[in-house]
Every structure is written in C-alpha cells, then in structure tokens.
Amino acid sequence: MALSIVMIVLGLALLVWSADRFVEGAASVARHLGMPPLLIGMVIVGFGTSAPEMTVSALAAIQGNPGLALGNGYGSNIANIAMILGITALISPITVHSQIIKKELPILAVVTLFALFQIYDGELSRIDAIGLLAVFLLIVGWSIYQGIKNRSDALAQDVDAELIEHPMPFKKGIIWVVVGLVLLIVSSRMLVWGAVNIAHSLGVSDLIIGLTIVAVGTSLPELASSIIAARKGEDDIAIGNIIGSNLFNTTAVIGIAGAIQPMSIPSEILTRDWPVMALLTLAIFILGYSRDGKGSINRIEGGVLLSIFLAYTGFLAISAL
C-alpha cells in the first residue's frame, strides 16, 4: 500500500510537470511554424492539457482497467467545471469575451448528449468509440477553420500575449515536446499502477478511483493554467482551457480507451456520473451567455460550483465504504 501511494504521488507530480512542459514546447513550436495564436489556444493548449487524461485512460484500457479509463474521462470533466472553474472564480471572477468560446459551449452540450447516446445501451463498442473519435476529428477540423478565420478574437489576443511573454527557441520547444511526451507516458504508468493497486487493496472499484484520485490528478494542469490565466486577466484562456479539455475528454479520451478495449458501462455512470457532468455542462452554458450576452462566473457562482464538486466527491467516498 505504501509503495502504491508513493507511486501515485510521484506519478501525479511528474504528470503535471511533464504536461506543462509538453504544452509550452508544443505552443512554442507551433508559433515558430507560423500557426495563428487562436489555433494554438484551441488545439495545442486544449489537446496538451488533456494529454494526461489521454495517456492514463489509454494505458488503463490496455491493462484491462476500463473503469479507471471511464472514471478518468468523465471525472475529469466534472472536476474541470466544478473544481477548477469554481476555485478560479473564487480567486478572480471570470468574464467571457471570446466569441469562439461562446460557439464552443453549445458544441460541448451537443457532444455531452452524443456521449450519452453512445453509452446508453450499457456498452461502449469499438463502433461507438470510432464514432466519438470521428466527432473529435470534426471538432479539430472546426477549430482549425476558426483559428484561421478569426485571428482577432479575444482568445487569440490572450494567447498571443502569453506566447510573447514567455518566448522559447525552436530547438528548445522540440526538446520539451519529446521530453514531455515521454514523461507523460512514464508518469501515467506509475499513476495507473498505484491507483489499481490501491483500489484492489481497499476493495474499491476502479471506477471510483478513476472518478476521484486519478480524475483530480490529471486535471491539475488545467487548474494551474486557469488560475494563472485568470490572475493575469486572461479570462478567455482560463475558461477556454476547460471547454477545450472537456471536448477532448468526452470524445478523444473515452474514444481512444474504447477503441483499444471495448467495455461495459457501469450503471452508476448512467444514473450518477453522466447526469452530474451534464448538469454542470448546462450550468457553464447558461453562465457563458448570461448578463446581456456577457458571460461571467462571479465568486458566489464559483463557490456554488466548488460546493457541488465537494458534495459529489463526498458522496463517492461514502458510497465506496
């Protein structure tokens, strides 16, 4: 048990650090190659901050732990909205300026409903997984189109300011991409090994471990980047990270895991976890369009979101006893 805890702690620490290096390196390389700032923010940063979830879920599926993969994907979405946006808004209220983010919100709502359609029969087959991955590719294609078309969007300005503030040579960017990717895989293996061992030792399901320890751990890169962005006044990066990450989690993370290992869907996903994820997605959708078209999340709303996360996590802990 002690070794498993050490592996989880070290794995999470290395996972957060390597994800940060991977995103910084990839964003720098993309900028040197002439990629528009909005496209970097929508695709590179969104994909990069979901890299921990992707590697952890893929490894969990390969090792025959589908519950861990599912819990990581859906649990990360719940943590992203309720925990990360909640904490971020408590520190610094968030205002949504970007029109692109407002276009992404209904897409996220539709993708959340599509995810239910794919798992409603209690199975995630390879066909279902391929469907999710096809939607993921459509989202990437749409993001590329929007990134090229809307170069003056508020999110593009925030990303451009961030890249200018932290310049990185091209070769160093390449090195960090490679090093970050390798360490993501290594740290994911450590985390999955420790999480599975603890689950078996305590008699807790892989799903619960995935929804709690693993989901929160793999969401730490989004937490760090969102808090830093909000404190700098780059609110669109803060909320854009979350929306992009949730889109990738719902489609690519679950899709990759299902393509590797088709899985049965525990009934709790349909009756407990997906409804919570859907309600939080609806909440962020409403907040994103509130106040005469100027979406925002104030401190009170942030406190409500964080309270929902704590109540949900507490319920999971009680149910595991």
Disulfide bonds with the S-S distance in Angstrom:
none
